[in-house]
Amino acid sequence: MNKLWAGRSEQETAKLADDFNSSIAVDSRMARQDITGSMAHAAMLGAQGIISQTEAAQLIDGLQGILDDLDSGTLAVDLQAEDIHMFVEQVLTERLGEVGKKLHTARSRNDQVALDFRMYLREEVDEITALTGALLTVITDKAEAYKAAILPGYTHLQRAQPVTFGHHLMAYSMMLLRDLDRLADCRERMNVSPIGSCALAGTTYRTDRRMEAEALGFDGICLNSIDGVSDRDFAAELCAALSIEMMHLSRLSEELILWSSWEFQFVTLPDAYTTGSSIMPQKKNPDMAELVRGKTGRVYGDLMGILTVLKGLPLAYNKDMQEDKEGVFDACDTVKLCLQVMAGMLPGMKANTDRMLAAAREGFINATDLADYLVSRGLPFRSAYKISGQLVAKCIRERKTLETLSLDEYKEASPLIGEDVYEAIDLNNCVNKRVSAGGTSVSSVETQIETVRQKLADMKGE
Ligand code: ARG
């Protein structure tokens, strides 16, 4: 392809330099955004009298033709081209002749690429938002199914206090809810148009940046042209939001891996989302969850990549910035895949509620409730805590549980203890007494589920 910018140089660039310089393999993904952006630009140039209305119409027609041909496959992207912007303009000029050369009036590739990138990522955010909402629905439905199933809650990976499996799952729903908030915030800051910043300084033509921005669905325009072409915060911010979201998926994956192990046996993952071993016939491996956990590292890498590309750059555009897209695209692709896999796998996850309950019974996880019982009998909490701890130590020595200690043994530890202690340490009662806002009681979990469903409905405008 002849270079559109040929003019100043006396010599051809080296083939190796051309290949090194080319970004079309990565940025051809933005073909539709590039063409749509150019159509709005042509319309603005026509409306402002910078080119004639007839020329504007010809350009828009020509661009629509290129879009249609790319969609139908009659036109293929030329991987020898420097980038998608050059490719589209070149094809347009080949097809339209002289008028094609007018498209690039009052703009630069610097504001063009910033525009395309924002438009592309804006759509990615919308897709990721929908997929996150879908996974949130799946998790919340599971939480409802297990809202009364007792599970040992852990701190330090030591059995701590009884919770319900529904409550535990709702913790993940809350994380995803914040992920949705972050995506919405990020989209808002992203949805500002840089086009019309031109190379860096704005332009002498009487352009109407707001008209162009509005035609492309932006909420406003970048208010400083240097910032307009230099800013990639929106991409870094998206990668940060996606990194946090992946961290959440990774923690859930880690728990699924633990819970499905033979040691825990708390959940069974569906066959459709597990694999066997090529040598060990008994194996059922949680590969999907492991891959989600593993791919979290890629997304963190993508975040580090974009931050590092930007950190030393003087204003305004530098070619380094061509390296901004590949990692960000990878982050979006990865997150979309992981969300789909998780949403596919979780409906088939079965909780082994008997195992969960048995584990809850063996870990003295009602020791806090025993202390609270003594407090209700008039002891200060610290003294109650001590007696409860001594009884746990006795149980461990004598291989008993708090439930199997006799009333005499209890009375020996404290005369304040009566027959009703057994009710106080019953696991179901322990859970359902935790009615504090956001606590683990079934009624509190029901409130959480309702809140999440309402927010999802609000998001969909229902
Ligand atoms: N392919 C380039 C990029 O992705 C487009 C902008 C090039 N601008 C320039 N002045 N060389 O950043």
Residues whose N, C-alpha, C, O or C-beta is under 5 A from the ligand:
A	BS01	LIG	S23 D83 R109 N110 V113 M321 Q322
